[in-house]
Amino acid sequence: MIATPGEVALTRVLAYLRLGRMPITREVMIEALALVQEELRKEERLQPLLQGLMVRLQAHFALPNPALPPVCPPLHRGSIQYED
């Protein structure tokens, strides 16, 4: 069965949010569906639809910042005890 552009778009939006560690609640699903619906009114083809959705997603949903580990351990000044 071939998925419609709206189904593909909604699946990708929810996957993007899930991978961004946003909890997928009922309210988030309703907002995502509303965004897809608004973009479907503008574009009928899949590629422009997805491009428009990605721009709007970043502005509409505040994804949590990922917790990144430090790049390197903190540097501490020390001595290796050379004798004079």
Secondary structure by P-SEA (a helix, b strand, c coil): ccccaaaaaaaaaaaaaaaacccccaaaaaaaaaaaaaaaacccccaaaaaaaaaaaaaccccccccccccccbbbbbbccccc
